[in-house]
Amino acid sequence: MAIVKFGDIVRDVKINVDRANNPYEHYVAGDHMDSEDLTIHRYGSFETDDVGPAFTRIFKPGQILYGSRRTYLKKVAVADFEGICANTTFVLESKDEALFDNRLLPFIMLSDAFTRWSIAHSKGSTNPYVLFSDLADYEFDLPPLAEQKVLADKLWAAYRLKESYKKLLAATEEMVKIAIYRDVWND
């Protein structure tokens, strides 16, 4: 294993859209991302919403979105569509997939060690924020690429299993509510 700096293997992608000629339909705001949930379940629409001027950063499928405000909330999500986010949301990706498997990135960012680093390097008190340059100095052990791929496969399998259990629990809860409603209504 090699000790690497976050900024040596991760790129902060800063490609902005011309809002006057915006071809994107959707945007993702901080409140569209859920704490410790890698999936984007909600998004806004440029067609129907009044979207502030900070929403200019383009993201693509597979890139990682990271809320740089109140980082203790652990808002890390993997984009599965193209869209726009605010300049306070980092759009991140591996600098070189031959050295660092991008699929591992969100799990590193959800780690307690990464979160402690981001909180310790945050600025401000009411709405603390972190800069990418502060995250760039975070160091961690990076296994060889073959091990990264195995680890990423296992972590994503565990994540998908957890998501399946969450859906099952939600469906079970709905069934219980319906059964209780029927019992109350039929009495």
VOBA-1610 file (N, C-alpha, C; in pm, whole numbers, padded with zeros to 5 digits, always signed):
BEGIN
Met+00084-00119+00000Met+00000+00000+00000Met+00088+00125+00000Ala+00039+00224-00068Ala+00111+00352-00073Ala+00027+00459-00006Ile+00093+00550+00063Ile+00024+00665+00121Ile+00018+00772+00012Val-00104+00819-00016Val-00123+00920-00120Val-00198+01040-00063Lys-00184+01152-00130Lys-00261+01270-00096Lys-00384+01273-00187Phe-00496+01309-00129Phe-00623+01316-00201Phe-00609+01395-00331Gly-00547+01510-00324Gly-00534+01598-00440Gly-00440+01544-00548Asp-00357+01445-00514Asp-00268+01386-00614Asp-00340+01285-00704Ile-00453+01233-00654Ile-00524+01131-00731Ile-00666+01170-00769Val-00716+01282-00712Val-00854+01326-00736Val-00851+01466-00797Arg-00934+01486-00898Arg-00946+01615-00967Arg-01080+01680-00930Asp-01072+01811-00902Asp-01192+01894-00881Asp-01227+01951-01018Val-01332+01899-01080Val-01370+01937-01216Val-01451+02067-01210Lys-01398+02170-01273Lys-01464+02301-01270Lys-01498+02345-01412Ile-01596+02280-01470Ile-01644+02317-01602Ile-01780+02384-01582Asn-01792+02507-01626Asn-01914+02583-01604Asn-01997+02593-01732Val-02127+02601-01712Val-02221+02616-01822Val-02250+02765-01842Asp-02278+02800-01964Asp-02329+02934-01996Asp-02478+02929-01967Arg-02521+02994-01859Arg-02661+02984-01818Arg-02756+03040-01924Ala-02709+03129-02010Ala-02794+03183-02115Ala-02821+03080-02224Asn-02734+02981-02234Asn-02749+02874-02334Asn-02735+02738-02266Asn-02804+02720-02158Asn-02794+02599-02076Asn-02868+02482-02142Pro-02797+02378-02185Pro-02863+02264-02248Pro-02913+02161-02146Tyr-02884+02183-02017Tyr-02918+02083-01916Tyr-03056+02107-01858Glu-03125+01999-01832Glu-03261+02005-01781Glu-03266+02012-01628His-03174+01941-01562His-03182+01925-01417His-03063+01986-01345Tyr-03088+02023-01219Tyr-02981+02069-01130Tyr-02993+01993-00998Val-02881+01985-00928Val-02877+01921-00797Val-02827+02024-00697Ala-02910+02051-00596Ala-02874+02141-00487Ala-02833+02057-00366Gly-02777+02123-00267Gly-02735+02052-00146Gly-02848+01975-00081Asp-02970+02032-00082Asp-03081+01961-00017Asp-03137+01846-00102His-03085+01828-00222His-03122+01712-00303His-03037+01590-00267Met-02926+01613-00197Met-02837+01503-00157Met-02865+01468-00012Asp-02875+01338+00015Asp-02901+01291+00150Asp-02771+01249+00217Ser-02763+01269+00348Ser-02645+01230+00424Ser-02618+01081+00409Glu-02494+01048+00381Glu-02446+00911+00373Glu-02528+00825+00275Asp-02578+00887+00169Asp-02654+00816+00067Asp-02592+00850-00069Leu-02535+00753-00135Leu-02461+00776-00258Leu-02550+00797-00380Thr-02680+00782-00364Thr-02773+00794-00475Thr-02843+00930-00471Ile-02857+00991-00587Ile-02934+01115-00597Ile-03079+01076-00623His-03165+01101-00525His-03306+01062-00536His-03395+01176-00585Arg-03345+01300-00573Arg-03423+01418-00610Arg-03335+01514-00689Tyr-03397+01599-00763Tyr-03326+01705-00835Tyr-03428+01810-00874Gly-03377+01925-00914Gly-03465+02033-00957Gly-03465+02045-01108Ser-03558+02126-01159Ser-03573+02146-01302Ser-03555+02294-01335Phe-03468+02322-01431Phe-03450+02460-01475Phe-03577+02515-01536Glu-03659+02427-01592Glu-03781+02471-01660Glu-03884+02526-01563Thr-03892+02469-01442Thr-03998+02506-01349Thr-03951+02584-01227Asp-03821+02579-01195Asp-03770+02639-01072Asp-03696+02770-01099Asp-03698+02856-01000Asp-03617+02978-01004Asp-03481+02941-00944Val-03381+02925-01029Val-03251+02873-00988Val-03151+02988-00978Gly-03086+02996-00863Gly-02990+03104-00837Gly-02870+03102-00929Pro-02796+03212-00933Pro-02683+03227-01025Pro-02562+03139-00992Ala-02556+03083-00873Ala-02441+02998-00836Ala-02444+02862-00906Phe-02557+02827-00965Phe-02571+02695-01030Phe-02516+02701-01172Thr-02387+02675-01182Thr-02318+02681-01311Thr-02227+02562-01336Arg-02202+02479-01236Arg-02103+02371-01247Arg-02165+02248-01313Ile-02105+02203-01421Ile-02153+02086-01496Ile-02102+01958-01430Phe-02190+01858-01422Phe-02146+01725-01380Phe-02197+01622-01479Lys-02126+01510-01484Lys-02156+01400-01578Lys-02174+01270-01499Pro-02237+01170-01560Pro-02253+01041-01491Pro-02118+00984-01448Gly-02116+00931-01326Gly-01996+00870-01271Gly-01912+00966-01188Gln-01935+01095-01203Gln-01861+01190-01120Gln-01924+01196-00981Ile-01841+01233-00884Ile-01885+01237-00745Ile-01917+01381-00707Leu-02035+01402-00651Leu-02076+01534-00602Leu-02053+01536-00451Tyr-01993+01644-00403Tyr-01960+01656-00261Tyr-02001+01793-00211Gly-02092+01795-00114Gly-02135+01921-00055Gly-02026+01977+00034Ser-01969+02091-00004Ser-01857+02149+00070Ser-01901+02233+00191Arg-02030+02251+00209Arg-02084+02322+00325Arg-02129+02220+00428Arg-02101+02248+00555Arg-02142+02158+00665Arg-02105+02013+00632Thr-01975+01989+00615Thr-01928+01859+00568Thr-01956+01746+00666Tyr-01988+01779+00790Tyr-02026+01677+00887Tyr-02153+01604+00844Leu-02227+01661+00750Leu-02348+01596+00699Leu-02318+01481+00603Lys-02194+01472+00557Lys-02149+01364+00469Lys-02237+01352+00344Lys-02250+01462+00272Lys-02329+01462+00149Lys-02236+01430+00032Val-02234+01304-00003Val-02152+01250-00112Val-02247+01170-00200Ala-02251+01199-00329Ala-02342+01128-00419Ala-02273+01103-00554Val-02310+00993-00615Val-02257+00958-00747Val-02361+00997-00852Ala-02321+01084-00942Ala-02414+01129-01046Ala-02444+01014-01142Asp-02571+00998-01176Asp-02609+00898-01277Asp-02679+00965-01395Phe-02668+01097-01402Phe-02722+01175-01514Phe-02638+01302-01527Glu-02655+01373-01637Glu-02586+01500-01658Glu-02670+01613-01600Gly-02603+01713-01545Gly-02676+01825-01491Gly-02583+01933-01442Ile-02640+02020-01359Ile-02570+02136-01306Ile-02582+02134-01154Cys-02477+02177-01088Cys-02482+02197-00943Cys-02424+02335-00912Ala-02433+02375-00788Ala-02379+02505-00748Ala-02228+02498-00735Asn-02167+02614-00734Asn-02021+02618-00719Asn-01975+02575-00581Thr-02065+02556-00487Thr-02031+02506-00354Thr-02035+02354-00346Thr-02074+02290-00453Thr-02070+02145-00462Thr-01951+02107-00550Phe-01861+02030-00493Phe-01745+01986-00571Phe-01787+01874-00665Val-01737+01878-00787Val-01754+01771-00885Val-01617+01704-00895Leu-01610+01579-00848Leu-01481+01512-00834Leu-01474+01384-00917Glu-01351+01350-00954Glu-01326+01226-01027Glu-01180+01189-01012Ser-01150+01065-01042Ser-01013+01017-01042Ser-00933+01088-01150Lys-00809+01127-01117Lys-00723+01188-01218Lys-00677+01086-01321Asp-00664+00961-01276Asp-00612+00856-01364Asp-00669+00722-01319Glu-00763+00670-01396Glu-00828+00542-01362Glu-00729+00425-01361Ala-00613+00441-01423Ala-00511+00336-01421Ala-00438+00331-01286Leu-00456+00436-01206Leu-00393+00442-01074Leu-00494+00438-00959Phe-00613+00494-00985Phe-00713+00505-00879Phe-00851+00478-00937Asp-00917+00374-00887Asp-01050+00334-00931Asp-01153+00434-00877Asn-01216+00508-00966Asn-01313+00612-00929Asn-01426+00556-00844Arg-01458+00428-00859Arg-01569+00368-00782Arg-01538+00364-00632Leu-01412+00373-00596Leu-01371+00370-00456Leu-01382+00508-00390Leu-01378+00613-00471Leu-01376+00751-00421Leu-01489+00784-00324Pro-01615+00754-00354Pro-01720+00794-00259Pro-01707+00727-00122Phe-01655+00606-00119Phe-01641+00536+00009Phe-01527+00596+00092Ile-01421+00639+00026Ile-01314+00710+00096Ile-01369+00839+00155Met-01452+00908+00078Met-01507+01036+00122Met-01611+01021+00233Leu-01672+00904+00244Leu-01767+00880+00352Leu-01699+00828+00478Ser-01570+00800+00470Ser-01500+00745+00586Ser-01495+00846+00700Asp-01489+00795+00821Asp-01480+00883+00938Asp-01353+00967+00933Ala-01243+00909+00888Ala-01116+00983+00882Ala-01126+01101+00786Phe-01185+01081+00670Phe-01201+01189+00573Phe-01293+01298+00629Thr-01401+01256+00694Thr-01495+01352+00751Thr-01429+01433+00862Arg-01352+01367+00948Arg-01280+01441+01053Arg-01187+01544+00991Trp-01116+01505+00884Trp-01024+01598+00816Trp-01100+01718+00760Ser-01212+01690+00692Ser-01287+01800+00630Ser-01345+01894+00735Ile-01390+01840+00847Ile-01444+01925+00954Ile-01332+02008+01016Ala-01218+01944+01042Ala-01105+02014+01105Ala-01051+02127+01018His-01068+02114+00886His-01015+02214+00794His-01124+02309+00740Ser-01244+02299+00797Ser-01352+02388+00755Ser-01333+02527+00813Lys-01386+02625+00743Lys-01379+02764+00783Lys-01520+02816+00810Gly-01531+02911+00900Gly-01662+02969+00931Gly-01730+02893+01042Ser-01831+02957+01102Ser-01900+02893+01215Ser-02047+02867+01187Thr-02117+02963+01129Thr-02259+02945+01103Thr-02284+02847+00989Asn-02210+02862+00882Asn-02223+02775+00765Asn-02082+02732+00724Pro-02018+02645+00804Pro-01878+02609+00776Pro-01861+02544+00639Tyr-01749+02575+00575Tyr-01721+02521+00442Tyr-01574+02481+00435Val-01544+02393+00340Val-01408+02349+00317Val-01371+02379+00173Leu-01245+02409+00151Leu-01195+02431+00016Leu-01133+02301-00036Phe-01132+02284-00167Phe-01069+02164-00224Phe-00921+02160-00189Ser-00857+02275-00184Ser-00714+02278-00151Ser-00689+02222-00011Asp-00785+02235+00080Asp-00771+02175+00213Asp-00790+02024+00207Leu-00884+01979+00126Leu-00906+01834+00110Leu-00787+01770+00039Ala-00723+01844-00049Ala-00614+01791-00131Ala-00500+01737-00046Asp-00483+01789+00074Asp-00373+01745+00161Asp-00408+01622+00245Tyr-00531+01576+00240Tyr-00571+01457+00316Tyr-00492+01336+00265Glu-00431+01262+00356Glu-00351+01145+00319Glu-00420+01017+00364Phe-00408+00913+00282Phe-00464+00783+00317Phe-00388+00673+00244Asp-00405+00551+00291Asp-00341+00434+00229Asp-00421+00394+00105Leu-00353+00379-00006Leu-00416+00337-00130Leu-00355+00204-00174Pro-00437+00099-00178Pro-00384-00030-00222Pro-00358-00030-00373Pro-00289-00131-00422Pro-00268-00143-00567Pro-00402-00151-00641Leu-00402-00117-00768Leu-00525-00108-00846Leu-00608-00236-00842Ala-00545-00351-00852Ala-00619-00478-00849Ala-00696-00493-00718Glu-00634-00455-00607Glu-00703-00461-00478Glu-00813-00356-00469Gln-00789-00239-00528Gln-00892-00134-00531Gln-01018-00185-00599Lys-00999-00255-00712Lys-01114-00305-00789Lys-01193-00407-00707Val-01124-00497-00638Val-01190-00597-00553Val-01264-00526-00440Leu-01198-00432-00377Leu-01258-00358-00267Leu-01381-00279-00315Ala-01369-00212-00429Ala-01481-00135-00483Ala-01598-00226-00516Asp-01571-00343-00575Asp-01678-00439-00606Asp-01752-00479-00478Lys-01678-00508-00373Lys-01739-00551-00246Lys-01817-00438-00181Leu-01760-00318-00180Leu-01828-00205-00119Leu-01957-00170-00193Trp-01953-00173-00326Trp-02075-00144-00403Trp-02179-00254-00386Ala-02134-00379-00375Ala-02229-00488-00350Ala-02296-00470-00214Ala-02218-00433-00114Ala-02273-00408+00020Ala-02369-00289+00017Tyr-02333-00185-00057Tyr-02419-00067-00067Tyr-02552-00104-00133Arg-02545-00178-00243Arg-02669-00219-00312Arg-02756-00306-00220Leu-02693-00395-00143Leu-02767-00478-00049Leu-02836-00392+00057Lys-02763-00295+00111Lys-02820-00204+00210Lys-02940-00129+00151Glu-02926-00081+00028Glu-03036-00009-00037Glu-03156-00101-00059Ser-03131-00225-00093Ser-03241-00322-00110Ser-03313-00345+00022Tyr-03237-00356+00131Tyr-03299-00373+00262Tyr-03382-00251+00299Lys-03332-00131+00268Lys-03408-00010+00298Lys-03541-00010+00222Lys-03539-00051+00096Lys-03662-00057+00017Lys-03757-00162+00073Leu-03702-00276+00114Leu-03784-00382+00173Leu-03849-00335+00302Leu-03772-00267+00387Leu-03827-00215+00513Leu-03936-00112+00488Ala-03915-00025+00390Ala-04016+00077+00357Ala-04144+00010+00306Ala-04130-00091+00221Ala-04247-00163+00170Ala-04319-00236+00282Thr-04243-00296+00373Thr-04302-00366+00487Thr-04377-00269+00577Glu-04320-00153+00599Glu-04385-00050+00681Glu-04517-00007+00618Glu-04520+00009+00486Glu-04643+00045+00417Glu-04748-00065+00431Met-04705-00189+00419Met-04799-00301+00434Met-04858-00304+00574Val-04777-00277+00675Val-04825-00275+00814Val-04925-00162+00831Lys-04896-00045+00776Lys-04989+00069+00786Lys-05122+00035+00721Ile-05117-00028+00605Ile-05241-00066+00535Ile-05319-00168+00618Ala-05249-00265+00674Ala-05316-00367+00755Ala-05380-00304+00879Ile-05311-00213+00944Ile-05366-00146+01062Ile-05486-00061+01023Tyr-05476+00011+00910Tyr-05586+00094+00863Tyr-05709+00008+00835Arg-05688-00106+00769Arg-05800-00196+00740Arg-05864-00249+00867Asp-05779-00287+00964Asp-05832-00339+01091Asp-05912-00232+01164Val-05863-00110+01168Val-05934-00002+01236Val-06063+00030+01161Trp-06058+00035+01029Trp-06174+00071+00948Trp-06283-00037+00954Asn-06242-00162+00963Asn-06338-00273+00964Asn-06398-00300+01100Asp-06343-00240+01206Asp-06398-00264+01341Asp-06523-00186+01368
//
